[in-house]
Amino acid sequence: MTVPFTTAAALGGLPHGFFGRQGGVSTGDLASLNCGIGSGDDPALIAENRRRAATAILPGAALAGVYQVHGRRCLIVDETTDLAARPEADALATRTPGILLAILTADCVPILFADREAGVVGAAHAGWKGAIAGVAEATLEAMEELGARRARITAAIGPCIGRASYEVDAAFVSRFLADDPANERFFAAGRPGHAMFDIAAYVAARLAAAHVPTVAIGGQDTCAQEADYFSYRRACLRGEKGYGRQLSVIGIR
């Protein structure tokens, strides 16, 4: 059964879900709800997994996704958008009912946004590059173009790599400190020359600084929770050839 993790209260009860790896039809290292088009999985299995996820959240809705490039561009989607085109972007926003905004992750941070009163939703893929570049802020700006108000927007951070699993080197830390010395608080001591990065807390702090009044954090660790989530870092550490992607979606009835 395809059952997502949701934060219904944070997102005003709008149709949404952060999916894990269970409830699909893929096999092997990609078992079972692999939704990653670029994962090397059988396209028919990926299509069925994506159909199951969409049906679990908003039956009959079309999935709108993008070709994610770890940037900050947010695409506004409506009834005229070619949903099969997958342009390069890392976030989406819409006020059109019947469309599910879809983000793929495998350790990066999925963020879902909602202004229930305005009927505007957003979704963003925030790896560290996109997060520091401002993909969350770009999504908020796109939602405001559609009529959302910053003071009403709520956000939920879904399953991503946890601090205990996210080891980074000194150059990585320096990059964040150069952007803002206050970012030091998101790093914990690691082995010599390294630190442990709390990317979920970093993204949440960016959202708070952008005046988003409500930010929920799921608290899962995709790298550590192997039975529940796909993980790029875990696959790399094990020398596996490929890795699956989990899907996060939000839409309007």
C-alpha positions as CSV (number, residue, x, y, z in Angstrom):
1,M,0.0,0.0,0.0
2,T,1.3,3.4,-0.9
3,V,1.1,5.5,2.2
4,P,2.8,9.0,2.4
5,F,4.0,10.9,5.4
6,T,1.9,14.1,5.7
7,T,1.9,17.2,7.8
8,A,-1.8,18.1,7.2
9,A,-2.0,20.6,10.0
10,A,1.0,22.6,8.8
11,L,-0.2,22.7,5.2
12,G,-3.8,23.6,5.9
13,G,-5.1,20.1,5.0
14,L,-4.3,20.6,1.3
15,P,-3.6,17.4,-0.6
16,H,0.1,16.5,-0.2
17,G,2.5,13.8,0.8
18,F,6.1,13.0,1.3
19,F,6.6,9.5,0.0
20,G,9.2,7.0,1.0
21,R,10.4,3.8,-0.8
22,Q,7.6,1.5,0.2
23,G,4.4,0.7,-1.7
24,G,5.6,0.4,-5.3
25,V,6.5,-2.1,-8.0
26,S,10.3,-1.6,-8.6
27,T,12.7,-4.4,-7.5
28,G,16.2,-4.9,-6.3
29,D,18.2,-1.9,-5.0
30,L,15.4,0.4,-6.4
31,A,12.6,-1.4,-4.5
32,S,9.9,-0.4,-4.4
33,L,8.3,3.1,-4.9
34,N,11.1,4.5,-7.0
35,C,9.8,7.6,-8.8
36,G,13.0,8.8,-10.2
37,I,12.8,9.2,-14.0
38,G,16.6,9.4,-14.2
39,S,17.3,6.4,-12.0
40,G,17.9,3.8,-14.7
41,D,14.8,1.9,-13.6
42,D,12.3,0.4,-16.0
43,P,10.2,3.4,-17.3
44,A,7.0,1.3,-17.0
45,L,7.7,0.6,-13.3
46,I,8.5,4.3,-12.6
47,A,5.3,5.3,-14.4
48,E,3.2,2.9,-12.2
49,N,4.9,4.1,-9.0
50,R,4.2,7.7,-9.9
51,R,0.6,6.9,-10.8
52,R,0.2,5.2,-7.4
53,A,1.6,8.2,-5.6
54,A,-0.6,10.6,-7.4
55,T,-3.7,8.5,-6.8
56,A,-3.0,8.2,-3.1
57,I,-3.0,12.0,-2.8
58,L,-5.4,13.4,-5.5
59,P,-7.0,10.9,-7.8
60,G,-7.1,12.0,-11.4
61,A,-4.5,14.7,-10.9
62,A,-1.6,15.2,-13.3
63,L,1.9,15.3,-11.9
64,A,4.0,18.3,-12.8
65,G,7.7,17.8,-12.4
66,V,11.0,19.5,-13.5
67,Y,14.5,18.5,-14.5
68,Q,16.2,19.3,-11.2
69,V,19.6,21.0,-11.5
70,H,20.4,22.2,-7.9
71,G,19.6,25.8,-8.7
72,R,17.0,28.4,-7.6
73,R,14.6,28.7,-10.5
74,C,10.9,28.3,-9.7
75,L,8.5,27.4,-12.5
76,I,4.9,28.7,-12.3
77,V,2.5,25.9,-13.6
78,D,-1.0,26.3,-14.9
79,E,-3.5,24.7,-17.3
80,T,-1.4,25.7,-20.3
81,T,1.9,24.2,-19.1
82,D,3.3,21.2,-21.0
83,L,3.7,18.8,-18.1
84,A,5.8,16.4,-20.1
85,A,8.4,19.0,-21.0
86,R,10.3,18.9,-17.6
87,P,12.2,22.2,-18.0
88,E,15.3,22.8,-15.9
89,A,14.2,24.2,-12.5
90,D,14.2,23.1,-8.8
91,A,10.8,24.4,-7.7
92,L,7.2,24.9,-8.8
93,A,4.2,26.9,-7.8
94,T,0.6,26.9,-8.9
95,R,-3.0,28.1,-8.2
96,T,-4.5,25.7,-10.7
97,P,-6.6,22.8,-9.2
98,G,-6.0,19.3,-10.4
99,I,-2.2,19.5,-10.7
100,L,0.2,17.9,-8.2
101,L,3.5,19.6,-8.0
102,A,6.2,16.9,-7.7
103,I,9.7,17.0,-6.4
104,L,12.2,14.2,-6.4
105,T,14.8,13.7,-3.6
106,A,17.3,11.1,-2.3
107,D,18.8,13.0,0.6
108,C,18.1,16.6,-0.5
109,V,15.4,18.6,1.3
110,P,11.9,18.5,-0.1
111,I,9.9,21.6,0.9
112,L,6.1,21.9,0.4
113,F,4.4,25.3,0.7
114,A,0.8,26.4,1.0
115,D,-1.4,29.5,1.3
116,R,-4.7,27.9,1.8
117,E,-6.7,31.2,1.7
118,A,-5.2,32.2,-1.7
119,G,-5.4,28.7,-3.1
120,V,-1.7,28.7,-4.0
121,V,0.9,25.9,-3.4
122,G,4.5,25.4,-4.0
123,A,7.2,22.7,-3.9
124,A,11.0,23.0,-3.9
125,H,14.0,20.7,-4.1
126,A,16.7,22.1,-1.9
127,G,20.1,20.4,-2.0
128,W,22.8,22.4,-0.4
129,K,23.6,24.3,-3.6
130,G,19.9,25.3,-4.1
131,A,19.4,26.0,-0.5
132,I,22.3,28.5,-0.3
133,A,21.3,30.0,-3.7
134,G,17.8,30.7,-2.4
135,V,15.5,28.2,-4.0
136,A,13.1,28.5,-1.0
137,E,12.9,32.2,-1.3
138,A,12.4,32.0,-5.1
139,T,9.4,29.7,-4.5
140,L,7.9,32.2,-2.0
141,E,8.3,35.0,-4.6
142,A,6.6,32.9,-7.3
143,M,3.7,32.1,-5.0
144,E,3.3,35.8,-4.2
145,E,3.1,36.4,-8.0
146,L,0.1,34.1,-7.9
147,G,-1.6,36.0,-5.1
148,A,-0.2,34.3,-2.0
149,R,0.7,36.4,1.0
150,R,4.0,35.7,2.9
151,A,2.3,36.1,6.3
152,R,-0.2,33.2,5.4
153,I,2.3,30.8,3.7
154,T,3.1,27.7,5.7
155,A,5.9,25.3,4.8
156,A,6.8,21.7,5.6
157,I,10.3,20.1,5.3
158,G,10.1,16.4,4.4
159,P,12.5,13.5,4.8
160,C,16.1,14.4,4.1
161,I,19.6,13.4,5.2
162,G,20.0,14.0,8.9
163,R,22.9,15.7,10.6
164,A,24.3,12.5,12.0
165,S,24.7,11.2,8.5
166,Y,25.8,14.3,6.6
167,E,29.6,14.6,7.0
168,V,31.1,17.5,5.1
169,D,34.7,18.8,4.7
170,A,36.2,22.1,5.9
171,A,35.9,23.7,2.5
172,F,32.1,23.1,2.6
173,V,31.9,24.7,6.0
174,S,33.9,27.7,4.9
175,R,31.5,28.2,2.0
176,F,28.6,28.5,4.3
177,L,30.4,30.7,6.8
178,A,31.5,33.1,4.0
179,D,27.8,33.4,3.1
180,D,26.8,34.1,6.7
181,P,29.0,33.6,9.8
182,A,25.9,32.7,11.7
183,N,25.7,29.5,9.7
184,E,28.2,28.0,12.1
185,R,25.3,26.9,14.3
186,F,24.3,24.3,11.7
187,F,27.5,22.4,12.0
188,A,28.5,20.0,14.7
189,A,32.0,18.7,15.3
190,G,33.1,15.6,13.3
191,R,36.4,13.8,12.7
192,P,39.4,16.0,12.0
193,G,38.9,18.3,9.1
194,H,35.2,17.5,8.9
195,A,31.8,18.5,10.4
196,M,28.3,17.3,10.5
197,F,25.8,19.5,8.7
198,D,22.1,19.9,9.7
199,I,20.6,20.9,6.3
200,A,17.0,20.6,7.5
201,A,17.7,23.2,10.3
202,Y,19.5,25.4,7.8
203,V,16.5,25.4,5.4
204,A,14.1,26.0,8.2
205,A,16.2,29.0,9.4
206,R,16.2,30.4,5.8
207,L,12.4,30.1,5.7
208,A,12.0,31.8,9.1
209,A,14.3,34.6,8.0
210,A,12.1,34.9,4.9
211,H,9.1,35.6,7.3
212,V,7.3,32.3,6.8
213,P,5.3,32.0,10.0
214,T,4.9,28.2,10.2
215,V,7.6,25.7,9.3
216,A,7.2,22.0,10.2
217,I,10.2,19.6,10.1
218,G,9.6,15.8,9.7
219,G,12.8,14.8,11.4
220,Q,13.5,11.7,9.3
221,D,17.1,10.7,8.2
222,T,16.9,9.3,4.6
223,C,20.5,8.0,4.8
224,A,20.1,6.1,8.1
225,Q,16.5,4.8,7.6
226,E,17.3,2.3,4.8
227,A,14.0,0.4,4.9
228,D,12.0,3.6,4.5
229,Y,13.9,5.9,2.2
230,F,16.3,6.0,-0.8
231,S,19.6,7.8,-0.2
232,Y,22.2,9.0,-2.6
233,R,24.9,9.1,0.1
234,R,24.2,5.6,1.3
235,A,24.4,4.3,-2.3
236,C,27.7,6.1,-2.8
237,L,29.2,4.8,0.5
238,R,28.3,1.3,-0.5
239,G,29.5,1.6,-4.1
240,E,26.1,0.9,-5.5
241,K,25.6,1.7,-9.2
242,G,22.2,3.4,-8.8
243,Y,19.8,4.8,-6.3
244,G,16.1,5.5,-6.2
245,R,14.3,8.7,-5.6
246,Q,11.3,9.4,-3.4
247,L,8.5,11.8,-4.4
248,S,7.0,14.7,-2.6
249,V,3.8,16.3,-3.9
250,I,1.2,19.0,-3.2
251,G,-1.8,20.2,-5.0
252,I,-5.2,21.8,-4.9
253,R,-8.6,20.0,-5.1
